Amino acid sequence: MKKKAGFWGILSFIFIFSFARQAWAVCPICTVAVGAGVGLSRWLGIDDTITGTWVGALMVSLIFWNLAWFHKKNWNSLTLKTLAVFGWFALIMGPLFLYDIVGHAGNQLWGIDKLLLGIMLGSAIFLLGSEIHLFLKKRNHDKSFFVFQKVIVPITLLGFLSLFFYLTTK
């Protein structure tokens, strides 16, 4: 079981970083922060809703990177973009189902698997944070209001969602 998990981890790592140098839709600092949040929360034994929050944010960040890379290559096909979104979803969610990490009756909140709930809400919140950054930047004549706004806004919202889940699942 650990060998299979290691194989998928290495394959995911290689696939993720094959795009990382070339596309910067969501800055790499933000993506590293999200990745570190996932690893740290799992290592500390934090509730799956919180871990899922960061997994979902990482997934959206990787999708943004991939789509920006496509745009840079002038590959603007809707089919290709759709395949990229579903590809990342399958790459991240597949192993969770394959190794029976999700779907346990005793690991639910509001009738939804905790990890899946965290992934759904984390994805939505990260996307919302990115949109808020763009909105603020547009309101300020295409300039950020403060240094690292692009990073701070989504990460702050993810932090609030994590705190909410911490207090809810305590």
Backbone as numpy.savetxt, mean C-alpha at the origin, in Angstrom:
# Nx Ny Nz CAx CAy CAz Cx Cy Cz
6.69 -24.80 4.08 5.87 -23.61 4.08 6.74 -22.36 4.08
7.80 -22.35 4.91 8.68 -21.19 4.96 9.45 -21.02 3.66
9.80 -22.14 2.99 10.51 -22.04 1.72 9.63 -21.40 0.67
8.34 -21.76 0.64 7.41 -21.17 -0.32 7.23 -19.68 -0.03
7.10 -19.34 1.24 6.94 -17.93 1.61 8.19 -17.15 1.24
9.35 -17.73 1.46 10.61 -17.08 1.08 10.71 -16.87 -0.42
10.29 -17.88 -1.19 10.31 -17.77 -2.64 9.42 -16.63 -3.11
8.17 -16.57 -2.59 7.26 -15.50 -2.98 7.78 -14.14 -2.54
8.40 -14.08 -1.38 8.96 -12.82 -0.91 10.07 -12.32 -1.81
10.97 -13.22 -2.21 12.06 -12.84 -3.10 11.51 -12.45 -4.47
10.57 -13.22 -4.99 9.98 -12.90 -6.29 9.28 -11.54 -6.24
8.54 -11.28 -5.18 7.87 -9.99 -5.02 8.88 -8.85 -4.95
9.94 -9.05 -4.18 10.99 -8.04 -4.03 11.61 -7.70 -5.37
11.96 -8.72 -6.15 12.56 -8.50 -7.46 11.60 -7.76 -8.37
10.36 -8.18 -8.41 9.36 -7.56 -9.27 9.13 -6.10 -8.87
8.99 -5.86 -7.59 8.74 -4.50 -7.09 9.89 -3.57 -7.48
11.10 -3.99 -7.23 12.23 -3.11 -7.45 12.68 -3.04 -8.90
12.10 -3.85 -9.77 12.41 -3.71 -11.18 11.80 -2.43 -11.74
10.79 -1.90 -11.06 10.15 -0.66 -11.49 10.59 0.54 -10.64
11.12 0.32 -9.49 11.33 1.37 -8.52 12.25 2.48 -8.98
13.28 2.19 -9.75 14.23 3.21 -10.15 13.68 4.14 -11.22
12.62 3.76 -11.89 12.22 4.48 -13.08 10.94 5.29 -12.94
10.16 5.08 -11.95 8.88 5.78 -11.83 8.74 6.37 -10.45
8.34 7.61 -10.37 8.29 8.30 -9.08 6.94 8.95 -8.82
5.83 8.31 -9.15 4.51 8.90 -8.95 4.25 9.19 -7.48
4.58 8.26 -6.63 4.55 8.45 -5.19 6.00 8.33 -4.76
6.47 9.27 -4.02 7.90 9.33 -3.77 8.41 8.07 -3.07
9.66 7.72 -3.31 10.21 6.50 -2.73 10.31 6.53 -1.21
10.45 7.71 -0.63 10.51 7.81 0.83 9.20 7.32 1.42
8.10 7.73 0.80 6.78 7.32 1.27 6.61 5.81 1.16
7.04 5.26 0.05 6.91 3.82 -0.16 7.77 3.04 0.83
8.97 3.52 1.08 9.84 2.86 2.06 9.22 2.95 3.45
8.62 4.09 3.77 7.97 4.24 5.07 6.81 3.26 5.21
6.04 3.10 4.14 4.93 2.15 4.17 5.46 0.73 4.34
6.47 0.38 3.56 7.07 -0.96 3.66 7.63 -1.23 5.05
8.28 -0.24 5.62 8.82 -0.39 6.97 7.68 -0.57 7.99
6.59 0.14 7.76 5.43 -0.01 8.65 4.87 -1.41 8.64
4.82 -2.02 7.45 4.33 -3.39 7.34 5.24 -4.34 8.11
6.52 -4.26 7.83 7.47 -5.16 8.50 7.48 -4.98 10.00
7.49 -3.75 10.44 7.53 -3.48 11.88 6.27 -3.95 12.58
5.12 -3.72 11.99 3.88 -4.12 12.65 3.76 -5.63 12.77
4.18 -6.35 11.74 4.16 -7.82 11.80 5.15 -8.32 12.85
6.32 -7.74 12.89 7.36 -8.15 13.82 6.92 -7.92 15.26
6.20 -6.83 15.49 5.75 -6.50 16.84 4.47 -7.22 17.24
3.86 -7.95 16.31 2.63 -8.68 16.60 1.41 -7.78 16.70
1.43 -6.69 15.97 0.32 -5.75 15.97 -0.87 -6.36 15.23
-2.07 -5.96 15.60 -3.30 -6.49 15.04 -3.29 -6.43 13.51
-3.93 -7.41 12.89 -3.96 -7.51 11.43 -4.65 -6.34 10.74
-5.57 -5.66 11.41 -6.19 -4.49 10.77 -5.14 -3.41 10.52
-4.25 -3.24 11.47 -3.20 -2.23 11.33 -2.18 -2.68 10.29
-1.78 -3.92 10.33 -0.86 -4.44 9.32 -1.49 -4.30 7.93
-2.76 -4.64 7.81 -3.46 -4.53 6.54 -3.52 -3.09 6.03
-3.64 -2.15 6.94 -3.64 -0.74 6.56 -2.39 -0.40 5.77
-1.25 -0.86 6.25 0.03 -0.54 5.62 0.26 -1.38 4.36
-0.25 -2.60 4.35 -0.15 -3.43 3.15 -0.96 -2.78 2.02
-2.16 -2.31 2.33 -3.00 -1.64 1.34 -2.35 -0.38 0.81
-1.75 0.39 1.68 -1.06 1.62 1.26 0.13 1.28 0.37
0.86 0.26 0.73 2.00 -0.17 -0.09 1.52 -0.59 -1.47
0.41 -1.31 -1.53 -0.12 -1.76 -2.81 -0.47 -0.57 -3.70
-1.14 0.43 -3.16 -1.49 1.61 -3.95 -0.23 2.35 -4.40
0.73 2.46 -3.52 1.98 3.12 -3.88 2.68 2.40 -5.04
2.73 1.09 -4.98 3.35 0.32 -6.05 2.59 0.44 -7.36
1.28 0.46 -7.28 0.47 0.66 -8.49 0.75 2.03 -9.09
0.83 3.07 -8.25 1.15 4.41 -8.76 2.51 4.42 -9.46
3.48 3.79 -8.84 4.82 3.73 -9.45 4.75 3.06 -10.81
4.05 1.94 -10.87 3.94 1.18 -12.11 3.25 2.00 -13.19
2.16 2.66 -12.85 1.43 3.46 -13.84 2.27 4.65 -14.32
3.04 5.24 -13.44 3.92 6.35 -13.85 5.01 5.84 -14.78
5.50 4.65 -14.53 6.51 4.06 -15.40 5.92 3.82 -16.79
4.69 3.31 -16.83 4.00 3.14 -18.12 3.87 4.48 -18.84
3.49 5.51 -18.10 3.32 6.83 -18.70 4.65 7.34 -19.27
5.71 7.13 -18.53 7.05 7.56 -18.99 7.44 6.84 -20.28
7.05 5.58 -20.40 7.35 4.79 -21.60 6.34 5.06 -22.72
5.34 5.91 -22.43 4.27 6.23 -23.36 3.41 5.01 -23.68
3.24 4.15 -22.70 2.37 2.99 -22.80 1.06 3.35 -22.09
0.17 4.00 -22.76 -1.03 4.54 -22.13 -2.29 3.72 -22.39
-2.13 2.46 -22.66 -3.26 1.57 -22.91 -4.05 1.32 -21.62
-5.36 1.49 -21.69 -6.20 1.21 -20.53 -6.11 -0.26 -20.12
-5.98 -1.13 -21.11 -5.85 -2.57 -20.83 -4.58 -2.84 -20.04
-3.47 -2.22 -20.44 -2.20 -2.42 -19.75 -2.28 -1.89 -18.32
-2.89 -0.73 -18.16 -3.04 -0.15 -16.82 -3.91 -1.03 -15.93
-4.99 -1.54 -16.50 -5.89 -2.42 -15.75 -5.16 -3.70 -15.35
-4.38 -4.26 -16.27 -3.60 -5.46 -15.96 -2.58 -5.19 -14.85
-1.99 -4.01 -14.85 -1.03 -3.66 -13.80 -1.71 -3.62 -12.44
-2.88 -2.99 -12.38 -3.60 -2.90 -11.11 -3.96 -4.30 -10.60
-4.54 -5.11 -11.49 -4.91 -6.47 -11.07 -3.68 -7.34 -10.81
-2.60 -7.07 -11.54 -1.36 -7.81 -11.32 -0.79 -7.57 -9.93
-0.74 -6.30 -9.52 -0.24 -6.00 -8.17 -1.17 -6.59 -7.11
-2.46 -6.48 -7.37 -3.43 -7.04 -6.43 -3.18 -8.54 -6.28
-3.03 -9.24 -7.39 -2.80 -10.69 -7.35 -1.46 -11.03 -6.70
-0.44 -10.25 -7.00 0.90 -10.51 -6.44 0.91 -10.34 -4.92
0.15 -9.39 -4.43 0.14 -9.14 -2.99 -0.90 -10.01 -2.28
-2.09 -10.12 -2.87 -3.16 -10.86 -2.21 -3.04 -12.37 -2.41
-2.50 -12.79 -3.55 -2.38 -14.22 -3.84 -1.71 -15.03 -2.74
-0.51 -14.62 -2.32 0.14 -15.38 -1.24 -0.63 -15.38 0.07
-1.38 -14.30 0.34 -2.17 -14.26 1.58 -3.25 -15.33 1.58
-3.85 -15.56 0.41 -4.85 -16.63 0.30 -4.18 -17.99 0.16
-3.10 -18.05 -0.61 -2.40 -19.31 -0.86 -1.89 -19.94 0.44
-1.38 -19.13 1.34 -0.83 -19.64 2.59 -1.81 -19.53 3.76
-3.09 -19.34 3.42 -4.16 -19.36 4.42 -3.95 -18.33 5.54
-3.47 -17.15 5.16 -3.26 -16.08 6.13 -4.56 -15.31 6.37
-5.42 -15.25 5.35 -6.69 -14.55 5.47 -7.84 -15.56 5.44
-8.98 -15.14 5.99 -10.18 -15.95 5.90 -10.51 -16.76 7.14
-9.89 -16.47 8.25 -10.17 -17.22 9.49 -11.35 -16.58 10.22
-12.29 -17.40 10.61 -13.52 -16.91 11.26 -13.22 -16.13 12.54
-12.20 -16.51 13.28 -11.88 -15.84 14.53 -11.06 -14.57 14.36
-10.73 -14.22 13.14 -9.89 -13.05 12.88 -10.67 -12.03 12.06
-11.83 -11.61 12.60 -12.69 -10.69 11.88 -13.04 -9.48 12.72
-13.32 -8.40 12.02 -13.83 -7.18 12.64 -14.98 -6.72 11.75
-16.13 -6.49 12.32 -17.32 -6.07 11.59 -17.69 -7.08 10.50
-17.41 -8.36 10.73 -17.77 -9.42 9.79 -16.84 -9.55 8.60
-15.71 -8.84 8.61 -14.74 -8.88 7.52 -13.39 -9.30 8.10
-12.66 -10.12 7.35 -11.33 -10.51 7.78 -10.52 -9.26 8.10
-9.84 -9.26 9.24 -9.12 -8.07 9.70 -8.05 -7.60 8.71
-7.30 -8.53 8.16 -6.25 -8.14 7.21 -6.87 -7.54 5.95
-7.93 -8.17 5.43 -8.59 -7.63 4.24 -9.23 -6.28 4.50
-9.84 -6.11 5.67 -10.43 -4.83 6.04 -9.36 -3.75 6.08
-8.25 -4.06 6.72 -7.14 -3.11 6.79 -6.60 -2.76 5.41
-6.48 -3.77 4.54 -5.97 -3.54 3.18 -6.93 -2.63 2.41
-8.23 -2.89 2.50 -9.21 -2.06 1.78 -9.18 -0.62 2.26
-9.25 -0.44 3.58 -9.28 0.92 4.12 -7.92 1.61 3.99
-6.84 0.87 4.16 -5.51 1.45 3.98 -5.29 1.93 2.55
-5.76 1.15 1.58 -5.67 1.55 0.18 -6.45 2.83 -0.07
-7.67 2.87 0.44 -8.52 4.04 0.23 -7.94 5.28 0.91
-7.44 5.12 2.12 -6.88 6.26 2.86 -5.61 6.77 2.21
-4.75 5.85 1.74 -3.52 6.28 1.07 -3.85 7.03 -0.22
-4.82 6.53 -0.97 -5.27 7.20 -2.19 -5.84 8.57 -1.85
-6.65 8.65 -0.80 -7.21 9.92 -0.36 -6.10 10.89 0.04
-5.10 10.42 0.77 -3.97 11.27 1.17 -3.21 11.82 -0.02
-3.02 11.00 -1.04 -2.35 11.45 -2.26 -3.19 12.51 -2.97
-4.50 12.31 -2.99 -5.39 13.29 -3.62 -5.42 14.60 -2.84
-5.40 14.51 -1.52 -5.37 15.72 -0.69 -4.10 16.50 -0.97
-2.97 15.81 -1.07 -1.70 16.47 -1.41 -1.82 17.22 -2.73
-2.37 16.56 -3.75 -2.52 17.20 -5.06 -3.46 18.40 -5.00
-4.54 18.27 -4.23 -5.47 19.37 -4.05 -4.78 20.57 -3.38
-4.05 20.30 -2.30 -3.35 21.37 -1.59 -2.30 22.03 -2.49
-1.60 21.21 -3.22 -0.56 21.73 -4.12 -1.18 22.63 -5.19
-2.30 22.21 -5.74 -2.99 23.01 -6.76 -3.46 24.34 -6.17
-3.96 24.31 -4.95 -4.43 25.53 -4.28 -3.29 26.51 -4.00
-2.06 26.00 -3.96 -0.90 26.83 -3.64 -0.03 27.05 -4.88
-0.65 27.16 -6.04 0.05 27.47 -7.30 1.11 26.43 -7.64
0.75 25.16 -7.54 1.63 24.03 -7.85 2.86 23.93 -6.95
2.75 24.40 -5.74 3.82 24.28 -4.75 3.25 23.66 -3.48
4.02 22.83 -2.84 3.59 22.26 -1.56 3.56 23.34 -0.50
2.66 23.20 0.45 2.60 24.15 1.56 3.78 23.98 2.52
4.28 22.75 2.63 5.40 22.49 3.53 6.28 21.38 2.96
7.49 21.31 3.45 8.45 20.32 2.98 7.93 18.91 3.25
8.08 18.02 2.28 7.65 16.63 2.37 6.14 16.48 2.53
5.37 17.45 2.07 3.92 17.36 2.13 3.42 16.11 1.44
4.06 15.75 0.34 3.66 14.57 -0.45 3.77 13.29 0.38
4.68 13.28 1.32 4.89 12.13 2.20 4.04 12.25 3.46
4.06 13.41 4.05 3.46 13.60 5.37 1.93 13.44 5.34
1.27 13.95 4.31 -0.19 13.88 4.28 -0.69 12.43 4.27
-0.24 11.59 3.31 -0.75 10.20 3.33 -0.32 9.42 4.57
0.92 9.60 5.00 1.41 8.85 6.16 0.67 9.26 7.43
0.34 10.55 7.55 -0.42 11.01 8.71 -1.81 10.38 8.74
-2.47 10.35 7.58 -3.80 9.73 7.52 -3.72 8.23 7.85
-2.67 7.56 7.35 -2.49 6.15 7.69 -2.24 5.97 9.18
-1.51 6.90 9.77 -1.27 6.85 11.22 -2.56 6.98 12.00
-3.43 7.90 11.57 -4.73 8.05 12.24 -5.60 6.80 12.09
-5.59 6.21 10.89 -6.35 4.97 10.69 -5.78 3.85 11.58
-4.47 3.77 11.67 -3.83 2.77 12.53 -4.22 2.98 13.98
-4.22 4.24 14.42 -4.62 4.55 15.80 -6.09 4.17 16.03
-6.95 4.46 15.06 -8.35 4.08 15.16 -8.49 2.57 15.34
-7.78 1.81 14.48 -7.85 0.35 14.60 -7.26 -0.13 15.92
-6.21 0.50 16.38 -5.61 0.12 17.65 -6.62 0.28 18.78
-7.30 1.42 18.79 -8.28 1.67 19.85 -9.52 0.80 19.71
-9.88 0.45 18.46 -11.06 -0.37 18.20 -10.81 -1.84 18.56
-9.64 -2.33 18.31 -9.35 -3.76 18.50 -8.66 -4.06 19.82
-8.48 -3.08 20.66 -7.80 -3.22 21.95 -8.51 -4.19 22.85
